[in-house]
Amino acid sequence: MEYFSRLQELVKLEKDADKQAYLTLTQSSSVAERRANGLAWYPIAIRGTELSKAEYITVEVERTTHTDVGHQLRFGVSAKLFSNHDAKTNFLEGTITYSGGNRLKISLRTDELPDWASDGKLGIDLLFDDNSYDEMSNALKVAMAQSEKKEEGRLINILTGMAAPTFNTEVAAYVNAALNTTQQAAVNKILQANELAIVHGPPGTGKTTTLVQAIKALIKNGEKRILVTAPSNTAVDLLSEKLSEEGLNVLRVGNPARVSERLMALTLDSRVAAHSSIKEIKRLKKQAGEFKDMAHKYKRSFGKAEREQRKALFDEAYKILKDVGRMEQYIIDDVTAKAQVVTATLVGANHYTVRNLQYNTVVIDEAGQALEPACWIPILKGKKVILAGDHCQLAPTIKSDAAAKGGLSTTLLEKCISHHPGAVALLQEQYRMHEVIMGYSSRVFYEDKLMAHSSVAGHLLFADDAPLAYIDTAGCGFDEKTENTSISNPEEAVLLFRHLVRLVATLSQHYTVEQFPTVAVIAPYKEQLYVLKEQMLHIPELQPYAHKISVNTIDSFQGQERDIVYISMTRSNDNGIIGFLSDIRRMNVAMTRARKKLVVIGDSATLSRFPFYADFIAYAELKDAYRSAWDENWSE
């Protein structure tokens, strides 16, 4: 099937670009640079070892410094243990089997640690992640083969636009007073769907709440086990927690990004550790370890009898480990059999512990941010798929321009919405934004169908405040600067903080420091972020409220909200060049983070050449929210 052949070509392009970016970042970098980029832990200390599969040993390590640095050493990724005495030769490759706090476990392809592991200066390096790409490629091959079969191919042909989905309208109507009308309609769509239902959830419309109630209803209607996935660990964590709070038996495959007791208790590791048979497994592992230790005591120069004794000890250890493997699989099977919901990332859905499980229903949340090839990994495990997300917000991150232009940037969610509009349920009532903040986004992205719930439609920071302000820097001479291939605008940053200081002075009359509203200062360029963060450190009036103010990129605020949002548009040039500000889906995310006040600061002379921004400025004028930076009396 040409459809999947093309996707495989795009996956290869993306893999090659990703690998090249990884090599560029790591080949000539020091361990300190790799650590700063989140690609390494160094230094580390070994806190324990245990035998795993026959030729493998699992090592638990702890990072002993730089514990506040973010990192990418997550469950399931390839990594290596290395000695910085001689990192080129002294290393062992393996897979991270646990990552939490400042500890991780890595399963190494050896049955004993080498001598250099005792000499200190140890670290863990992230390796290029072939596994994710291999899983995607394999899923596409299977999908291609199954598309030719009548039974297995039906869902595949629907998702690729070759056939239409069907619905059972005789299913009893779902009623839940806790949900609004469009949320209930979405749950009904999911219950009636035989193969496909789509939940389109614009910002603040309660998509997660709707999905959780739909999953509960499916289980109540007799489904034994449901697979719930998302592209990010954070999204999986949120659903896992919400489903567990509703009383469902949730099994979280992989390690949560947020380390909380509640989430850790849902993990496979935690369930296995609490199983009644685990004591026997620990006893057998200890026994196998003792046999191996005895075998390793034999020196290299020994006779036939010693060699036979050594072999017998190793054979006995491996025999015990085979028994351990069977017992561990029994425990995993027992734990998964009791789970009503299995949650994992898209790639994690094919982890060896749950690889062979099949489901009637597969849920993919945040499908607007998911690469299509990754979606096929969980899809092949089900007969019915629920896609949930918003294709009008952030798209997937793609490293290969060729792959993006070739079609990898178009998600399965977008394709299915286009092919099967009758399968879509749009959530229309939002619970986040003042209706004026919501209005422009609703018009441009959601056909003016969004409604603000009465609890938020008119909420303000204080009486007579304005929920929206566009501050125009045109003619001020605030020219953008290019540094390190990124863009900054220091004078625009000064203006932003001048406005924020005035607002803080007003708000301090209405709120205590503890009750003070939350603030997001958003910029689309990293260089502008550095400028904003540096300037903020030197503004005394803001320091008491610093814990309430977050300065970050648009992407980092996806899925979040703040009472007040400032956006520094940054671009100001004579040529009307706006770069990736032309990605209006990204700007939709930025503008819809605000609950009670949105302040956008930018140069209309530059921005207005792009229709989206020209129309936004006109909308601001219509709402009496337009201000010129020339006007010294502005305070909104």
C-alpha positions in Angstrom: 0.0 0.0 0.0 1.6 3.2 -1.2 0.3 5.1 1.8 2.5 3.2 4.3 5.5 3.1 1.9 5.5 6.9 1.8 5.3 7.1 5.6 8.2 4.8 5.9 10.3 7.0 3.6 9.4 10.0 5.8 10.3 8.2 9.0 13.7 7.4 7.5 14.3 11.1 6.6 13.3 12.1 10.1 15.5 9.5 11.7 18.5 10.6 9.6 18.0 14.3 10.5 17.5 13.4 14.2 20.7 11.3 14.2 22.7 14.0 12.5 21.5 16.6 15.0 22.4 14.2 17.9 25.9 13.6 16.5 26.5 17.3 15.9 25.5 18.0 19.5 27.6 15.2 21.1 30.6 14.3 19.0 32.8 17.2 19.9 31.1 18.2 23.2 32.6 17.8 26.7 30.8 15.9 29.4 29.9 19.2 31.1 28.3 20.4 27.8 26.4 17.2 27.4 25.2 17.5 31.0 24.0 21.1 30.4 22.1 19.9 27.3 20.3 17.2 29.3 22.2 14.3 27.6 24.3 13.1 30.5 24.5 12.5 34.2 28.0 13.2 35.6 29.3 12.4 38.1 27.3 9.4 39.4 27.7 6.8 42.1 26.6 3.1 41.8 24.1 2.4 44.5 23.3 -1.3 43.7 23.3 -4.1 41.2 21.1 -7.0 40.5 20.8 -9.7 37.9 18.2 -9.4 35.2 18.0 -11.5 32.1 20.7 -14.2 31.5 23.5 -12.0 30.1 22.3 -8.8 31.6 23.0 -6.9 34.9 20.9 -4.0 36.1 22.8 -1.2 37.8 21.1 1.5 40.0 23.0 4.8 39.9 22.5 8.2 41.5 23.7 11.6 40.3 25.7 13.3 43.0 25.9 16.9 41.7 24.0 19.1 39.3 20.8 17.5 40.5 18.6 20.5 39.4 19.6 20.2 35.7 16.8 18.8 33.4 17.6 15.7 31.4 16.3 13.3 28.7 17.4 10.1 30.4 13.9 8.5 30.5 12.5 5.0 30.8 13.1 2.9 27.7 15.9 5.0 26.0 19.3 3.7 25.1 22.2 4.9 27.2 25.7 4.0 28.2 27.6 3.8 31.5 31.1 5.3 31.0 34.3 6.0 32.8 35.6 9.5 32.2 39.2 8.2 32.8 38.9 6.8 29.2 35.4 7.3 27.8 36.3 6.0 24.4 37.0 2.5 25.5 35.6 2.2 29.0 31.8 2.1 28.4 28.9 -0.4 28.4 25.7 0.2 26.5 22.2 -0.7 27.8 18.6 0.5 28.3 17.2 2.7 31.1 14.6 0.6 32.9 13.7 3.2 35.6 14.2 6.9 36.0 12.9 8.9 39.0 14.3 11.9 40.9 18.1 11.6 40.9 18.3 7.9 40.5 18.0 5.6 37.5 18.4 1.9 36.7 20.2 0.8 33.5 20.2 -2.7 32.2 23.6 -3.4 30.8 24.6 -6.0 28.2 27.0 -7.8 30.5 26.8 -10.3 33.4 29.4 -8.5 35.6 30.7 -5.0 35.9 34.3 -4.4 34.6 37.1 -3.3 36.8 37.0 0.3 35.6 33.5 0.7 37.2 35.3 0.7 40.6 37.7 3.6 39.7 35.2 6.5 40.0 34.6 9.3 37.5 31.5 7.4 36.2 28.7 8.9 34.2 25.6 8.0 32.1 25.3 9.2 28.5 22.2 9.3 26.4 22.6 7.3 23.1 20.7 8.0 19.9 17.2 6.6 20.2 17.0 4.0 17.4 14.3 2.2 19.3 11.5 4.7 18.7 12.2 4.8 14.9 12.4 1.0 14.8 9.0 0.7 16.5 7.4 3.2 14.1 8.9 1.5 11.1 7.8 -2.0 12.2 4.3 -0.7 13.0 4.0 0.7 9.4 5.1 -2.6 7.9 2.5 -4.5 9.9 -0.2 -2.0 9.0 0.7 -2.3 5.4 0.4 -6.1 5.5 -2.9 -6.0 7.5 -4.5 -3.5 5.2 -4.9 -6.2 2.6 -6.9 -8.4 5.1 -10.6 -8.1 5.4 -11.1 -8.2 9.2 -7.8 -6.5 10.4 -7.8 -4.1 7.4 -11.2 -2.5 8.1 -9.9 -0.1 10.8 -6.8 0.6 8.8 -8.8 1.5 5.7 -11.0 3.8 7.7 -8.1 5.7 9.2 -6.4 6.1 5.8 -9.6 7.4 4.2 -10.4 4.4 2.1 -13.6 3.5 4.0 -16.2 5.2 6.2 -16.6 4.6 10.0 -19.9 3.2 11.3 -21.9 4.0 14.4 -24.4 2.0 16.5 -27.1 4.5 17.3 -29.1 2.0 19.4 -26.6 2.4 22.2 -28.4 3.8 25.3 -27.9 7.6 25.5 -25.3 8.7 28.0 -26.3 11.3 30.6 -24.0 12.8 33.1 -25.1 16.0 34.9 -21.4 16.8 35.6 -20.7 17.3 31.9 -22.0 20.0 29.6 -24.1 19.3 26.5 -21.2 19.1 24.0 -19.1 16.9 26.4 -22.0 14.5 26.8 -22.4 14.5 23.0 -18.7 13.5 22.7 -19.1 10.7 25.1 -22.1 9.4 23.2 -20.1 9.6 19.9 -17.4 7.4 21.6 -19.9 4.9 22.9 -21.7 4.6 19.5 -18.5 4.4 17.4 -17.7 0.9 16.0 -14.3 1.9 14.7 -13.5 5.6 15.1 -14.5 8.7 17.1 -12.7 12.0 17.3 -12.9 14.5 20.2 -11.8 17.9 19.1 -11.0 19.8 22.3 -10.1 23.6 21.9 -8.3 25.3 24.8 -10.1 25.1 28.2 -13.0 22.9 27.0 -12.4 20.0 29.4 -11.1 17.4 26.9 -9.4 15.3 29.7 -12.6 15.3 31.8 -14.6 14.2 28.8 -12.1 11.4 27.9 -12.0 10.1 31.5 -15.8 9.9 31.7 -16.0 8.2 28.3 -13.5 5.6 29.4 -15.5 5.0 32.6 -18.6 4.5 30.5 -16.9 2.1 28.1 -15.8 -0.1 31.0 -19.3 0.1 32.6 -20.6 -1.1 29.2 -18.5 -4.2 29.4 -15.0 -3.5 28.0 -12.4 -5.6 29.8 -9.4 -3.4 29.2 -8.6 -0.1 27.4 -5.3 1.2 26.1 -4.8 4.9 26.8 -1.8 6.6 25.1 -0.4 10.0 24.4 2.9 11.2 22.8 4.3 12.7 26.0 4.8 11.3 29.5 3.2 14.4 31.0 -0.1 13.8 29.1 -0.1 10.1 30.1 0.5 11.0 33.7 -2.5 13.4 33.8 -4.8 10.8 32.3 -3.5 8.1 34.6 -4.0 10.2 37.7 -7.5 11.3 36.7 -8.6 7.7 35.8 -7.3 6.4 39.0 -9.1 9.1 41.0 -12.3 7.8 39.4 -11.7 4.4 41.0 -10.5 2.5 37.9 -7.6 0.0 38.1 -4.9 1.8 36.1 -1.6 0.3 35.1 1.0 2.9 34.1 3.6 1.3 31.8 6.9 3.3 31.9 8.0 5.9 34.4 6.0 9.0 35.2 7.5 12.3 34.4 6.0 13.7 37.6 7.2 11.7 40.5 4.4 11.5 43.0 3.4 8.7 45.3 0.0 8.3 43.7 1.5 7.9 40.2 4.3 5.7 41.3 1.8 3.3 42.9 0.2 2.8 39.4 3.4 1.7 37.7 4.2 -1.8 36.7 7.4 -1.8 38.8 5.4 -0.8 41.9 2.7 -3.4 41.2 5.3 -6.2 40.6 7.2 -5.2 43.8 4.0 -5.5 45.8 3.1 -8.9 44.4 2.9 -11.9 46.7 5.5 -13.9 44.7 8.2 -11.2 44.7 10.0 -12.6 47.8 10.6 -15.9 46.1 12.0 -14.0 43.1 14.4 -12.0 45.3 15.6 -15.2 47.0 16.3 -16.9 43.6 18.1 -13.8 42.2 20.3 -13.7 45.3 21.1 -17.4 44.9 21.9 -17.0 41.2 24.2 -14.1 42.1 26.0 -16.2 44.7 26.6 -18.9 42.0 28.0 -16.3 39.6 30.2 -14.8 42.3 31.6 -18.2 43.0 32.2 -18.8 39.3 34.0 -15.5 38.9 36.5 -16.3 41.7 38.2 -18.9 39.4 41.2 -17.3 37.8 42.0 -17.4 34.0 44.7 -20.0 34.5 43.0 -23.0 35.7 42.7 -26.7 34.8 40.0 -28.8 33.3 38.3 -29.5 36.7 38.2 -25.9 37.6 36.8 -25.0 34.2 34.1 -27.6 34.5 33.2 -26.4 38.0 33.1 -22.8 36.7 30.8 -23.8 33.8 28.5 -25.8 36.2 28.1 -22.7 38.5 27.3 -20.5 35.5 24.8 -23.1 34.2 23.1 -23.3 37.6 22.9 -19.5 37.8 21.4 -19.2 34.3 18.9 -22.1 35.0 17.7 -20.2 38.1 17.5 -16.9 36.1 15.3 -18.7 33.6 12.9 -19.7 36.4 13.0 -16.1 37.6 12.1 -14.9 34.1 9.1 -17.2 34.0 8.0 -16.1 37.5 8.4 -12.4 36.6 6.3 -13.0 33.4 3.6 -14.7 35.5 3.5 -11.7 37.8 3.3 -9.2 34.9 0.6 -11.3 33.3 -1.3 -11.4 36.6 -1.0 -7.6 37.1 -2.0 -6.7 33.5 -5.0 -9.2 33.6 -6.4 -7.2 36.6 -5.9 -3.7 35.0 -9.0 -2.0 33.5 -6.9 0.6 31.8 -3.3 0.4 30.6 -1.6 3.8 30.1 1.6 4.4 28.1 3.3 6.7 25.6 2.8 5.8 22.0 6.1 3.9 21.8 5.7 2.6 25.3 2.5 0.8 24.3 4.8 -1.8 22.7 7.1 -2.3 25.7 8.1 -6.0 26.0 6.0 -6.4 29.2 2.7 -5.5 27.4 3.6 -6.1 23.8 1.2 -9.0 23.2 -1.8 -7.4 24.9 -4.8 -6.7 22.6 -7.7 -4.3 23.3 -11.0 -3.4 21.9 -10.5 0.3 22.3 -7.4 2.4 22.0 -7.4 6.0 23.0 -4.8 8.5 21.7 -4.8 11.8 23.5 -2.9 14.9 22.3 -3.2 13.4 18.9 -2.6 16.9 17.4 1.0 16.6 18.6 1.7 13.0 17.6 3.6 11.8 14.6 1.4 9.6 12.6 3.8 6.7 12.4 4.0 6.6 16.2 0.2 6.4 16.4 0.2 3.2 14.4 2.1 1.4 17.3 -1.0 1.4 19.6 -3.6 1.4 16.9 -2.6 -2.1 15.7 -3.5 -3.4 19.2 -7.2 -2.4 18.9 -10.4 -2.6 16.9 -11.6 0.9 17.7 -9.7 4.1 18.0 -10.5 7.3 19.9 -8.4 10.3 18.7 -8.5 13.3 21.0 -6.7 16.7 20.6 -6.7 20.0 18.8 -5.1 20.3 15.4 -5.3 24.1 15.8 -2.7 24.1 18.5 1.0 22.9 18.5 1.9 20.4 15.8 4.5 17.7 16.3 8.2 18.6 16.5 9.9 17.5 13.3 13.6 17.8 12.7 13.7 17.1 9.0 12.4 19.9 6.7 12.2 17.4 3.9 10.0 15.0 6.0 7.8 17.9 7.1 7.3 19.1 3.6 6.7 15.6 2.4 3.7 15.2 4.7 5.0 14.1 8.2 3.8 17.4 9.6 0.2 16.4 8.8 -1.1 14.4 11.7 -3.5 11.4 11.6 -5.9 13.6 13.6 -6.0 16.2 10.8 -6.4 13.5 8.2 -9.3 11.8 10.0 -11.1 15.1 10.7 -10.8 15.9 7.0 -11.9 12.4 5.8 -14.6 11.8 8.4 -16.2 15.0 9.7 -19.2 12.9 10.9 -16.9 11.2 13.5 -15.9 14.5 15.1 -17.4 15.8 18.3 -16.4 19.4 19.0 -16.2 20.5 22.6 -17.6 24.1 22.5 -17.9 25.4 26.1 -14.6 26.6 27.6 -13.9 27.1 31.3 -10.7 29.2 31.2 -10.9 32.5 29.4 -12.8 35.8 29.6 -15.0 35.9 26.5 -13.0 38.8 25.0 -9.8 36.8 25.2 -11.5 33.8 23.7 -13.2 35.8 20.9 -10.5 36.1 18.3 -9.3 32.5 18.6 -12.8 31.3 18.4 -13.4 33.2 15.2 -10.2 32.2 13.4 -9.8 28.6 14.5 -13.2 27.3 15.6 -15.7 28.8 13.3 -17.0 31.1 16.1 -18.4 28.1 17.9 -16.6 28.5 21.2 -18.7 29.7 24.2 -17.4 31.0 27.5 -19.0 29.3 30.5 -20.8 31.8 32.7 -18.2 31.3 35.5 -15.4 32.7 33.3 -17.2 34.8 30.6 -16.8 38.0 32.5 -14.2 37.3 35.1 -11.6 40.1 35.6 -8.6 40.7 37.8 -10.6 43.5 39.5 -13.6 45.6 38.6 -13.3 47.8 35.6 -10.1 46.1 34.4 -9.7 45.4 30.7 -9.2 41.7 29.8 -7.3 42.5 26.5 -4.6 44.9 25.5 -2.6 45.3 22.3 0.3 47.7 22.8 1.6 48.9 19.5 5.3 49.8 19.2 5.2 51.0 15.6 7.3 54.1 15.1 9.2 53.7 18.4 12.3 52.5 16.7 12.4 49.3 18.8 14.3 47.4 16.1 14.9 43.6 16.5 18.4 42.3 16.9 19.8 39.0 15.6 22.1 37.1 18.0 23.2 33.5 17.9 20.7 32.8 15.0 17.9 34.0 17.4 16.0 37.3 17.6 15.7 39.7 20.5 14.2 43.1 21.1 15.5 44.6 24.4 13.5 47.8 24.1 10.3 45.9 23.7 11.2 43.9 26.8 11.7 47.2 28.8 8.2 48.3 27.6 6.7 45.0 28.7 8.1 45.2 32.2 7.1 48.9 32.5 3.5 47.8 31.8 3.8 44.9 34.2 5.2 47.0 37.0 2.2 49.4 36.7 -0.2 46.5 36.7 1.5 44.9 39.7 1.2 48.3 41.6 -2.6 48.3 40.9 -3.0 44.6 41.7 -1.2 45.0 45.0 -4.1 47.1 46.2 -6.4 44.1 45.6 -4.3 41.0 46.4 -1.8 39.9 49.1 1.5 38.4 47.9 0.2 34.9 48.5 -3.1 35.5 46.6 -1.4 37.4 43.8 -2.5 36.3 40.3 -0.2 34.0 38.2 1.6 35.6 35.3 3.2 34.2 32.2 5.6 36.2 30.1 5.9 34.5 26.8 8.3 35.1 23.9 8.6 33.2 20.7 12.4 33.5 20.5 15.0 32.1 23.0 17.2 35.2 22.7 14.3 37.4 23.8 13.7 35.0 26.7 17.3 35.6 27.9 16.7 39.3 27.7 13.4 39.2 29.6 14.8 36.9 32.3 17.9 39.2 32.7 15.9 42.4 32.9 13.4 41.0 35.4 16.2 40.2 37.9 16.9 44.0 38.0 13.4 45.2 38.6 12.9 45.6 42.4 9.1 46.1 42.2 8.7 42.6 40.7 10.9 40.6 43.1 8.2 40.0 45.8 6.0 38.4 43.1 8.8 36.6 41.3 7.4 33.2 42.4 4.2 34.0 40.6 5.8 35.1 37.3 7.0 32.5 34.7 9.1 33.5 31.7 9.2 30.9 29.0 8.6 29.8 25.4 5.1 29.3 23.9 5.7 25.5 23.7 6.5 25.2 27.4 3.0 26.6 28.3 1.0 24.1 26.1 -1.7 22.6 28.3 -1.2 25.3 31.0 -3.0 28.5 31.9 -2.2 31.7 33.9 -4.3 34.5 35.2 -2.3 37.1 33.2 -0.3 36.5 30.0 2.1 38.9 28.3 3.4 38.1 24.8 6.4 39.8 23.5 6.1 39.5 19.7 9.8 40.6 19.3 9.8 41.1 15.5 10.3 44.6 14.3 11.9 45.2 10.9 11.5 47.3 7.7 10.9 44.2 5.5 7.8 42.8 7.4 9.6 39.5 8.0 8.0 37.6 10.9 9.7 34.2 10.6 8.0 31.5 12.5 5.4 33.9 14.0 3.7 32.9 10.7 2.9 29.6 12.5 -0.5 30.8 13.7 -1.3 27.6 15.6 1.6 28.4 17.9 0.2 31.8 18.5 -3.2 30.3 19.2 -1.6 28.4 22.1 0.1 31.6 23.4 -3.1 33.7 23.3 -5.3 31.1 24.9 -3.2 30.6 28.0 -4.7 33.7 29.6 -7.6 33.5 32.0 -8.4 37.1 33.0 -5.9 39.3 31.1 -4.0 39.1 27.8 -1.4 41.7 26.9 0.2 41.5 23.4 3.1 43.8 22.6 4.4 44.2 19.1 5.1 46.4 16.1 2.0 46.6 13.9 4.0 47.9 10.9 5.8 44.6 10.8 3.0 42.3 12.0 0.2 43.7 10.0 1.6 42.5 6.7 0.4 39.1 7.8 -3.4 38.8 7.7 -3.7 36.9 11.0 -2.1 39.8 13.0 -3.7 42.5 11.0 -7.1 41.0 11.9 -6.1 40.6 15.5 -5.1 44.2 15.8 -8.5 45.2 14.2 -10.2 42.9 16.8 -8.3 44.7 19.6 -9.4 48.1 18.2 -13.0 46.8 18.0 -12.8 45.8 21.7 -11.2 49.2 22.7 -8.1 47.3 23.6 -5.6 49.0 21.2 -3.0 51.2 22.8 0.0 52.9 21.3 3.4 52.8 23.1 3.6 56.5 22.2 0.8 57.2 24.6 2.4 57.8 28.0 -1.0 57.6 29.7 -1.7 53.9 28.9 -2.2 51.7 31.8 -4.3 48.8 30.6 
